[in-house]
Amino acid sequence: MKSKNDGVELVEVGALRIGMFVELEVGWLAHPFPTGSFKLTSAKQIETIRGLGLQRVRVNIAKTDPEPSDPFLVASPIVDAQAIARNDEAILRRQRTEQLSAQLRSLVVCERRFGEAIRQYRKALELIPSQPIVAAEQCRTMVDGFVGEMLTEGESAIRLLSEAAGDKASMHPVNVTIVSLLLGKAMGLEQTELSDLGLAAFLHDVGKSQLPDRVRWLEENFSTAEYKLYQEHVAYSVQVGKSMELPKAVLIAIAQHHELVDGSGFPSRVKGESMTRCTRILALVNRYDNLCNPSRPAAAMTPHEALSMIFAQQKARFDSTALSAFIRMMGVYPPGSVVQLVDERYAMVVSVNSARPLKPRVLVHESGVSRNEALILDLEHSPHIGIRRSLKPAALPGAAMDFLAPRQRVSYFFEHVVDTKMDALA
């Protein structure tokens, strides 16, 4: 029922609609709005007015928007709320589609570039016997490209790649290169030192091609003779580096990549004071990757286990400054870690912002959602969600195991950090 009076109508509360200009005839303490006269812009405002207990409300006709011609939109505020809900749902669906596309594009780019680095490593091995200088120049160009991106594109995230990223012989040097460069950047290395570090990391194992297949990767059951033969890959790698005319700093890092600060490493058992900063970084990252990616996948540690073991049991073997920076960079749960969230869901860490590692991005197991349509949840923008604990993959329920598909081999690349703000969809 409506009553007109000098351009003002008394409109029953049930007939209010968005676009009407209302004038509330109650004291300003009796309602939550900033002013008593305003235009209705949402169904929530109408519901609030209904809650005031009023039967009718003054509506200024001159300031009220014309009623829409679409009869569906002329309906009650309940219909308006339904339309708004449908619109919000459509927006969320569109955002989800865009985010799925963005995360897929980022993964494809990272995996393509990782593959290019693997091909460069294999090409270098083929080229070194006949054109070692050319091989060195090509490797340096690739490494300098990585360094330039890391230094100029802001924060970088460490990105977990798919299972089929490559074989250990070529995957290992690329992994060690990427993580060493990120750690070097975190520790404040200058561009030239970073370039030397990356080149040493990329070529630290080139001498293994001169070893028999059976001793190229360290095994616990090696005999004394096999272990001694395995150690010779360091000298072979230095010889190859000299043929490539690598800088002295790079040759030193290659020569010392198995040395440890407590003097228990090989081949020369040098101690920390005799190790360069690049060497200390390379020795740590090399050990971490070998724990995550041993020659026998059954012996692999999860990234969380590997980092925990180094810190708890081998801390004295590595440079304390490098180890502290490594833990800060990788976070408690490095990419590849399988975790359970505080809300009981299972997830896998797929990306860690190397500058803000405590809130990684995780792939969450959701029943009724296919893996290809699963959003990566950014815990930095989901303060109500956190990680409760790390798990061994074997401890996952069957459905979560199939969905998350934990990697037997862990491979990494880097990506530029993009503010995803996906907490609204968590």
C-alpha positions, 0 to 999 in steps of 0.5 A, a space after each residue: 500500500 502506498 500513500 502520496 504526499 508532496 512528492 513523497 510516498 509511504 511505501 510498505 517495507 515489503 515493496 522496497 526495491 533497489 533504486 528507491 530513495 528512502 527517508 527514515 523517520 527514526 532517530 539516527 541512533 535507531 538505525 545503522 546507516 550513516 544518514 537517514 536519507 539515502 538511495 537503496 543500492 543493495 538487498 542487504 540494506 533492504 533487509 536491514 530496514 526490515 529489521 528495524 520493525 517499520 511497516 512503511 518507509 517514506 520514499 522520495 519519488 524525485 530522487 528515486 530511479 525509474 523502475 526497470 522495464 524487465 519484469 524480472 528485475 521489478 520483483 521484490 528485494 528477494 528477487 534482487 538478492 537472488 539476481 545479485 547472488 547469481 551475478 556473484 556466482 558468475 563472477 566467481 566462476 569467471 575468476 576461477 576459470 581465469 585463475 586456473 588458466 593462469 596457474 596452468 600457463 605458469 606451470 607450462 612456462 616453467 616446465 618448458 624452460 626447465 626442459 630447455 635447460 636440460 637440453 642445454 646440459 645434454 648439448 654441453 656434454 656432447 659439445 665439450 669434447 670437440 668445442 669446450 669453449 663454445 659449450 662454456 659460452 652457451 652455458 654462461 649465456 643461459 645462466 646469465 639469463 636466469 640471474 638477470 631475471 632473478 635480479 630484475 623481476 622482483 620476488 621469485 617463487 620456487 615452483 614444483 614441476 611435474 614428474 616427467 621433468 627429466 632423468 636424474 643425470 640432467 635434472 640434478 644439475 638444473 635443480 641445483 642451479 636454480 636453487 643455488 641461484 635463489 639462495 645466492 640472491 637471498 644471501 645478497 650475492 652480487 651479479 658476477 658472483 651469482 653468475 659464477 655460482 650458477 655456472 659452477 652449479 650447472 657444471 659441477 658433475 660434468 666429470 661423471 660422464 667419465 665414470 662407469 655407470 654403476 658408480 655415477 650416483 652414490 649408494 650406501 652399499 658401495 665398496 671402498 673401491 667403488 666409493 673411491 672411484 665415485 669420488 674421482 668425478 670431482 677431479 674429472 669435473 675440474 679437468 673438464 672445467 679447465 678445458 672449457 676455460 672456466 674462471 678460477 672461482 667457478 673451478 674452485 666451487 666445482 672442486 669443493 662441491 662435496 667439501 664440508 665445513 667440518 672437514 669431513 667432505 672429499 676429496 681434499 677434506 678442506 674446512 669452512 675457512 678454506 671454502 668460498 661462499 659459492 662453494 658453501 652454497 653449492 655444497 648445501 644445495 647439492 646435498 639437499 637435492 641428492 636426499 630428495 632425488 637419490 638414484 633409487 626413488 624408494 630411498 627418497 626423502 620428502 623435501 620437508 624430511 630432507 631439510 629437517 634431517 640436514 638441520 637436525 643431524 648434519 648442521 655442523 657439516 654446512 655453513 651456518 649462514 647458508 643453512 639459515 638462509 636456506 631454511 628461511 628461503 625454502 620454508 618449513 615445508 619446501 615445494 613437494 612436501 605433502 601436508 595436512 591442513 588445520 581443517 583436516 584436508 590434505 595438500 601438496 606444497 607446489 610453490 614457495 615465495 622465496 622472500 615470504 616462505 611461511 605461507 606457501 601455495 598448496 594444491 588441496 585435495 577436494 572431493 568432487 573436483 578433478 585435479 585439472 580443475 583444482 585451484 592452487 590455494 595461496 595460504 598468504 591470502 588465507 589467514 584462517 587456513 594453515 598447515 598442521 603437519 607434514 606427511 609421508 606420501 604413503 600416509 595419505 588416504 587413497 583418494 588423496 594419494 591419487 589426487 595429489 600424485 606426490 612426485 617420486 623425483 622433485 624438480 624445481 624452477 622459478 617463477 615471478 611472484 604474482 599476487 593471486 589473492 585466492 582466499 575468497 575462493 578457499 
